[in-house]
Every structure is written in structure tokens, then in C-alpha cells.
């Protein structure tokens, strides 16, 4: 079990590099992953089933006990990212399947990678997970609704197909995972150490399929424009997510402190691009170009998330910012340490007395 955990930690640490290498390999050797084109829904189902296995009733209780932060974070995600996608399509004059793909990835729930990035940056992982769970549960309803509203000007949006495919690859696997966890409990907890590995391998398979299926279209003039659009989409998500959480701190400082601001930043900016690619391949099968933005997003947001989380951690250490500070005040770590020392001295004096 230790070896499995060690391999999982190694895979997580180098996942960004592995994603890039795997994508490049499948671009030049597409036969490696083309066999899985009909199975992307199952691959994503494995990821979400694993997510369900890690969920307990306490995770859902957290949504009820912290409804304001979780709901506000989820609403911010489903407002900011779709509207930024539409704005970028207008600015870059994207049209047809490529525009649909950009908006589709913008309408997806937050990605599971955000949990890792929030953890690495010392953010509120519990809030991150809660927003991720709620946004994923809302996805089968929000994606068709938003796509019909925002993307119907480009192509005919198969609302029913989007809904059914989203239910099939999102809700069913998660519900099954939660039920299995509730029934088997301790037995399930013994295998959860391997779940990150399984999920990351499944995500790699999806990326491989999308790159292999769209290889000839990835670096032609019509799709190259998606690269700067995807980069700006992700970076705008981070910036607006952080700015929004800073604004919410002024409204409700108790709930939107520094650690929560980090969590919301990653939850808004990072998308479940694997779901976007899967839905594009299934619901927009006649327009495979629609899967290209999700492919680029899968690679890019792992790079940007890793860079941002590393920078945030180094920034906090440099300026001695405590992870649990109110609003990222510089020197708060030293003050917390001094306060802790004072409390310790008082307790020792009380004992001696």
C-alpha cells in the first residue's frame, strides 16, 4: 500500500509534465489511443465514480452547514466562465464548432485538479471540494441550459443529448460511488489510496483520445486560435475568481478569508475539461473540432494551476503570510507565532503557580 501511495504522490507531482508528454506522443502516434474513442464516457465515469467513493455524508453536510460560501462559489463559477467564453469568442471572432467548444468548456463544472492546486497553495480544500461537488451535481442541468442560451447562435445545440450524456457520465457514477462507500465503508477506505492513480490514468486516456482523434486539426489555422483563447479564458477565470472573492470578503469577511479566496480562485478558473471533451465527442460527434478547446484546456490549466499554486506558496512564505490569515496580511505568520508563544508562556505560568 505504501508503494501505491508513493507512486500516486509521484504521479501527482509530475502530472503536468506527463500530460504534455502524453499529448505530444498521441499527436505523433495517434494509433495509441484511437481505440478508446468510443469509451471516453466510461473513462470519465471511472473518474467520477472514484470521486463518489471518496464522498461521505459529511461532505454533503458541509454544503448545508456552509451554504453561503459553497453556493456563492458555485454561482460565480457558472456565471464567470461561460460569460468570459462568450466574450472571448466575440473578441477573437470565433465561429462554428470552435466557438461551441470554447463555450462548452466554459459551461463545465470545476475540475478535480483544482483540489490539488488549492491544497498546494494552502487554500481551503474542504470548501474547494464542496464547490466542486455541487458544481458537478448541477452540471447535467446547467450545461444544456447555458449551451442553449449562449451557443445556439453557432450550431443547433442538442439539449436532450447533452442532458442525457451528462447524467450518464456524471450523476450515475457519483451516485454509485457514494452508495458503495455507504455500504462498504472501511473496505472502501482501504482502496481509496489508489483512486488518484486510477483517476489520473483515466484523464490521460481521455486526453490521448481527443488528441489522437483531432491531431490533423489541432495545429491548423482554424484551430490554432483556440490556444490564446483557452489561455486567456483560464487566466481571466483566476483573476475574476480572486477579485470576486476579495469583494465577497468585504461583504462577509468571516466566510471569505484568505484560504477561501484561494479555493474560489482555483474553483472558478479550472474547468472539468475532460467532461467537456467527452460531451463534445458524444453530443457534437459531427463537429469534432468542438473537442479541441477542451483538449488545449486540459493541458494548459494543469500548467497554469501548478505555476500559480507554487507562486502563491512562495509569496506567502516570503511575506510571512499565515495560511489562515483574514485577508492575506503580510507578517501575519509572525504575529500568529508570537501569539502562540504568549499563550504557551501564560499556560506554563499557570501550571507553575
QUIGITA-V945017 format. One record per residue. N is the residue number from 0. RES is the residue in three letters. D_LAST is the distance of its C-alpha to the last C-alpha in Angstrom with 1 decimal. Layout:
N	RES	D_LAST
N	RES	D_LAST
This chain:
0	UNK	49.4
1	UNK	47.4
2	UNK	50.7
3	UNK	51.5
4	UNK	48.2
5	UNK	48.7
6	UNK	52.2
7	UNK	51.0
8	UNK	48.5
9	UNK	51.2
10	UNK	53.7
11	UNK	51.2
12	UNK	50.5
13	UNK	54.2
14	UNK	55.6
15	UNK	56.8
16	UNK	58.8
17	UNK	60.1
18	UNK	61.3
19	UNK	63.2
20	UNK	64.8
21	UNK	65.7
22	UNK	67.2
23	UNK	69.3
24	UNK	70.4
25	UNK	71.6
26	UNK	73.4
27	UNK	75.5
28	UNK	75.7
29	UNK	75.8
30	UNK	77.2
31	UNK	73.7
32	UNK	72.4
33	UNK	75.4
34	UNK	75.5
35	UNK	72.3
36	UNK	73.8
37	UNK	74.3
38	UNK	70.8
39	UNK	68.5
40	UNK	67.6
41	UNK	66.6
42	UNK	64.5
43	UNK	62.6
44	UNK	62.3
45	UNK	60.6
46	UNK	58.0
47	UNK	57.4
48	UNK	57.4
49	UNK	54.7
50	UNK	52.8
51	UNK	53.2
52	UNK	51.9
53	UNK	48.6
54	UNK	48.2
55	UNK	46.5
56	UNK	46.3
57	UNK	42.9
58	UNK	44.7
59	UNK	47.0
60	UNK	44.2
61	UNK	42.6
62	UNK	45.8
63	UNK	45.5
64	UNK	41.8
65	UNK	42.3
66	UNK	45.9
67	UNK	46.0
68	UNK	45.0
69	UNK	47.0
70	UNK	50.1
71	UNK	50.0
72	UNK	49.7
73	UNK	52.6
74	UNK	54.7
75	UNK	54.1
76	UNK	55.3
77	UNK	58.4
78	UNK	59.3
79	UNK	58.5
80	UNK	60.0
81	UNK	63.3
82	UNK	64.0
83	UNK	63.3
84	UNK	65.7
85	UNK	68.4
86	UNK	67.9
87	UNK	68.2
88	UNK	71.3
89	UNK	72.8
90	UNK	71.9
91	UNK	73.2
92	UNK	76.1
93	UNK	75.3
94	UNK	77.7
95	UNK	78.5
96	UNK	76.5
97	UNK	74.3
98	UNK	73.1
99	UNK	72.6
100	UNK	70.5
101	UNK	68.2
102	UNK	67.8
103	UNK	67.2
104	UNK	64.3
105	UNK	62.9
106	UNK	63.1
107	UNK	61.2
108	UNK	57.6
109	UNK	54.8
110	UNK	55.0
111	UNK	52.6
112	UNK	52.2
113	UNK	50.1
114	UNK	47.3
115	UNK	47.1
116	UNK	47.3
117	UNK	44.6
118	UNK	42.3
119	UNK	43.3
120	UNK	42.5
121	UNK	39.1
122	UNK	40.5
123	UNK	39.8
124	UNK	41.7
125	UNK	41.2
126	UNK	43.0
127	UNK	45.6
128	UNK	46.4
129	UNK	46.6
130	UNK	49.0
131	UNK	51.0
132	UNK	51.3
133	UNK	52.4
134	UNK	54.8
135	UNK	56.3
136	UNK	56.8
137	UNK	58.5
138	UNK	60.7
139	UNK	63.7
140	UNK	64.1
141	UNK	63.1
142	UNK	65.1
143	UNK	68.5
144	UNK	67.8
145	UNK	66.8
146	UNK	69.6
147	UNK	72.2
148	UNK	71.1
149	UNK	70.6
150	UNK	72.9
151	UNK	76.0
152	UNK	77.7
153	UNK	77.9
154	UNK	78.9
155	UNK	79.2
156	UNK	75.8
157	UNK	75.9
158	UNK	73.3
159	UNK	73.9
160	UNK	73.8
161	UNK	70.6
162	UNK	68.9
163	UNK	70.1
164	UNK	69.2
165	UNK	65.7
166	UNK	65.2
167	UNK	66.5
168	UNK	64.4
169	UNK	61.2
170	UNK	60.6
171	UNK	62.1
172	UNK	60.3
173	UNK	56.9
174	UNK	57.5
175	UNK	58.6
176	UNK	55.5
177	UNK	53.2
178	UNK	55.2
179	UNK	55.0
180	UNK	51.3
181	UNK	50.9
182	UNK	53.2
183	UNK	52.2
184	UNK	48.5
185	UNK	46.9
186	UNK	50.3
187	UNK	50.6
188	UNK	47.1
189	UNK	48.3
190	UNK	51.0
191	UNK	49.3
192	UNK	48.4
193	UNK	52.2
194	UNK	52.7
195	UNK	52.0
196	UNK	54.7
197	UNK	57.2
198	UNK	56.6
199	UNK	57.0
200	UNK	60.1
201	UNK	61.6
202	UNK	61.0
203	UNK	62.7
204	UNK	65.6
205	UNK	66.0
206	UNK	65.8
207	UNK	68.4
208	UNK	70.7
209	UNK	70.6
210	UNK	71.2
211	UNK	74.0
212	UNK	75.7
213	UNK	75.6
214	UNK	76.0
215	UNK	79.3
216	UNK	78.0
217	UNK	74.6
218	UNK	75.9
219	UNK	78.9
220	UNK	79.2
221	UNK	78.8
222	UNK	75.3
223	UNK	73.9
224	UNK	73.1
225	UNK	70.5
226	UNK	68.3
227	UNK	67.4
228	UNK	67.2
229	UNK	64.7
230	UNK	62.6
231	UNK	62.6
232	UNK	61.9
233	UNK	58.8
234	UNK	57.5
235	UNK	58.2
236	UNK	56.3
237	UNK	53.2
238	UNK	53.6
239	UNK	54.3
240	UNK	51.6
241	UNK	49.0
242	UNK	50.5
243	UNK	50.6
244	UNK	46.9
245	UNK	46.0
246	UNK	48.0
247	UNK	46.3
248	UNK	42.9
249	UNK	44.1
250	UNK	45.1
251	UNK	42.2
252	UNK	39.3
253	UNK	37.0
254	UNK	39.4
255	UNK	41.2
256	UNK	38.5
257	UNK	39.1
258	UNK	38.9
259	UNK	41.2
260	UNK	43.6
261	UNK	44.0
262	UNK	44.8
263	UNK	47.4
264	UNK	48.9
265	UNK	49.7
266	UNK	50.7
267	UNK	53.2
268	UNK	54.6
269	UNK	55.0
270	UNK	57.8
271	UNK	58.7
272	UNK	61.8
273	UNK	62.5
274	UNK	63.2
275	UNK	65.3
276	UNK	67.4
277	UNK	67.8
278	UNK	68.9
279	UNK	71.2
280	UNK	72.9
281	UNK	73.4
282	UNK	74.0
283	UNK	75.8
284	UNK	77.6
285	UNK	80.7
286	UNK	78.7
287	UNK	76.7
288	UNK	75.9
289	UNK	73.3
290	UNK	71.1
291	UNK	71.0
292	UNK	68.3
293	UNK	65.9
294	UNK	66.7
295	UNK	65.9
296	UNK	62.7
297	UNK	61.5
298	UNK	61.7
299	UNK	60.6
300	UNK	57.5
301	UNK	56.0
302	UNK	56.5
303	UNK	55.2
304	UNK	52.2
305	UNK	51.2
306	UNK	51.7
307	UNK	49.8
308	UNK	46.8
309	UNK	46.6
310	UNK	47.0
311	UNK	44.3
312	UNK	41.8
313	UNK	42.7
314	UNK	42.7
315	UNK	39.1
316	UNK	37.9
317	UNK	39.8
318	UNK	38.4
319	UNK	34.8
320	UNK	35.3
321	UNK	32.8
322	UNK	34.7
323	UNK	33.0
324	UNK	33.5
325	UNK	35.2
326	UNK	38.4
327	UNK	38.3
328	UNK	36.6
329	UNK	36.7
330	UNK	33.4
331	UNK	31.5
332	UNK	30.4
333	UNK	28.6
334	UNK	27.0
335	UNK	25.8
336	UNK	24.4
337	UNK	22.6
338	UNK	21.2
339	UNK	20.1
340	UNK	18.3
341	UNK	16.5
342	UNK	15.4
343	UNK	14.3
344	UNK	12.2
345	UNK	10.5
346	UNK	9.9
347	UNK	8.5
348	UNK	6.1
349	UNK	5.1
350	UNK	5.4
351	UNK	3.8
352	UNK	0.0
